[in-house]
Amino acid sequence: MLIYNTTYQMPEADARNFVIWAHQVYLPQVHEFGHLRNGRLSRILSHKEEASECFAIQFEVDSSALLHAWFVKQGQKLNEDMLHMFEDRVVGFSTMMEVIDAE
């Protein structure tokens, strides 16, 4: 299983609207697509810069192929929608991680 994580940084003034958008638009639309599961929004408490907020959105996905299919069919559009809404005030970077089970 893979975890797809995107970390976002924004001015404090945009944080409330970002959280609302993530809960009302982004997470429901991603879950509706079906390949990404267990989405969650978290506030990042470490590495906080003055007058900014950081959040992470994470999903579980079975393979990089499914993640790529989601990104092509939906992820790019959601990113464009976010850029339209927040312009350059919200920046982010994504990380794909593999879950390692202890055996």
Contacts in CASP RR format, 6 or more apart in sequence:
PFRMAT RR
TARGET T0000
AUTHOR 0000-0000-0000
METHOD contacts of the structure
MODEL  1
MLIYNTTYQMPEADARNFVIWAHQVYLPQVHEFGHLRNGRLSRILSHKEE
ASECFAIQFEVDSSALLHAWFVKQGQKLNEDMLHMFEDRVVGFSTMMEVI
DAE
1 60 0 8 1.000
1 61 0 8 1.000
1 62 0 8 1.000
1 98 0 8 1.000
1 99 0 8 1.000
2 60 0 8 1.000
2 61 0 8 1.000
2 62 0 8 1.000
2 63 0 8 1.000
2 64 0 8 1.000
2 67 0 8 1.000
2 96 0 8 1.000
2 97 0 8 1.000
2 98 0 8 1.000
2 99 0 8 1.000
3 58 0 8 1.000
3 59 0 8 1.000
3 60 0 8 1.000
3 61 0 8 1.000
3 96 0 8 1.000
3 97 0 8 1.000
3 98 0 8 1.000
3 99 0 8 1.000
4 36 0 8 1.000
4 58 0 8 1.000
4 59 0 8 1.000
4 60 0 8 1.000
4 61 0 8 1.000
4 67 0 8 1.000
4 94 0 8 1.000
4 95 0 8 1.000
4 96 0 8 1.000
4 97 0 8 1.000
5 56 0 8 1.000
5 57 0 8 1.000
5 58 0 8 1.000
5 94 0 8 1.000
5 95 0 8 1.000
5 96 0 8 1.000
5 97 0 8 1.000
6 56 0 8 1.000
6 57 0 8 1.000
6 58 0 8 1.000
6 92 0 8 1.000
6 93 0 8 1.000
6 94 0 8 1.000
6 95 0 8 1.000
7 44 0 8 1.000
7 54 0 8 1.000
7 55 0 8 1.000
7 56 0 8 1.000
7 92 0 8 1.000
7 93 0 8 1.000
7 94 0 8 1.000
7 95 0 8 1.000
8 18 0 8 1.000
8 54 0 8 1.000
8 55 0 8 1.000
8 56 0 8 1.000
8 57 0 8 1.000
8 90 0 8 1.000
8 91 0 8 1.000
8 92 0 8 1.000
9 49 0 8 1.000
9 52 0 8 1.000
9 53 0 8 1.000
9 54 0 8 1.000
9 90 0 8 1.000
9 91 0 8 1.000
9 92 0 8 1.000
10 18 0 8 1.000
10 52 0 8 1.000
10 53 0 8 1.000
10 54 0 8 1.000
10 55 0 8 1.000
10 86 0 8 1.000
10 89 0 8 1.000
10 90 0 8 1.000
10 91 0 8 1.000
11 51 0 8 1.000
11 52 0 8 1.000
11 53 0 8 1.000
11 89 0 8 1.000
12 51 0 8 1.000
12 52 0 8 1.000
12 53 0 8 1.000
14 53 0 8 1.000
14 86 0 8 1.000
14 89 0 8 1.000
14 90 0 8 1.000
15 53 0 8 1.000
15 55 0 8 1.000
17 85 0 8 1.000
17 86 0 8 1.000
18 53 0 8 1.000
18 55 0 8 1.000
18 86 0 8 1.000
18 90 0 8 1.000
19 41 0 8 1.000
19 55 0 8 1.000
21 82 0 8 1.000
21 85 0 8 1.000
22 41 0 8 1.000
22 55 0 8 1.000
22 57 0 8 1.000
23 41 0 8 1.000
25 78 0 8 1.000
25 81 0 8 1.000
26 57 0 8 1.000
26 78 0 8 1.000
26 82 0 8 1.000
27 39 0 8 1.000
27 41 0 8 1.000
27 57 0 8 1.000
29 74 0 8 1.000
29 78 0 8 1.000
30 36 0 8 1.000
30 39 0 8 1.000
30 59 0 8 1.000
30 70 0 8 1.000
30 74 0 8 1.000
30 75 0 8 1.000
30 78 0 8 1.000
31 37 0 8 1.000
31 39 0 8 1.000
33 70 0 8 1.000
33 73 0 8 1.000
33 74 0 8 1.000
35 61 0 8 1.000
35 62 0 8 1.000
35 66 0 8 1.000
35 67 0 8 1.000
35 69 0 8 1.000
35 70 0 8 1.000
36 59 0 8 1.000
36 60 0 8 1.000
36 61 0 8 1.000
36 66 0 8 1.000
36 67 0 8 1.000
36 70 0 8 1.000
37 59 0 8 1.000
37 60 0 8 1.000
37 61 0 8 1.000
38 58 0 8 1.000
38 59 0 8 1.000
38 60 0 8 1.000
39 57 0 8 1.000
39 58 0 8 1.000
39 59 0 8 1.000
39 60 0 8 1.000
40 57 0 8 1.000
40 58 0 8 1.000
41 55 0 8 1.000
41 56 0 8 1.000
41 57 0 8 1.000
42 55 0 8 1.000
42 56 0 8 1.000
42 57 0 8 1.000
42 58 0 8 1.000
43 53 0 8 1.000
43 54 0 8 1.000
43 55 0 8 1.000
44 54 0 8 1.000
44 55 0 8 1.000
44 56 0 8 1.000
47 54 0 8 1.000
48 54 0 8 1.000
61 67 0 8 1.000
61 70 0 8 1.000
64 96 0 8 1.000
67 96 0 8 1.000
82 90 0 8 1.000
83 90 0 8 1.000
END
